[in-house]
């Protein structure tokens, strides 16, 4: 799955839960601009940033190694 697809899904879930960019940022301990830029494809997020946003939404992502 591409990074942009993950960010799109995070944004959709954020809206579905009634959260704003600011609300997600506060819950994840991130800056509002960081969250906005990440979810709108303006910046490529670090893995830690993605994980924090996912955790704030009660989600996780499974990483599978290729053999």
Secondary structure, DSSP 8 states (H G I E B T S, - for coil): --HHHHHHHHHHHHHHTT--HHHHHHHHT--HHHHHHHHTTSS---HHHHHHHHHHTT---------
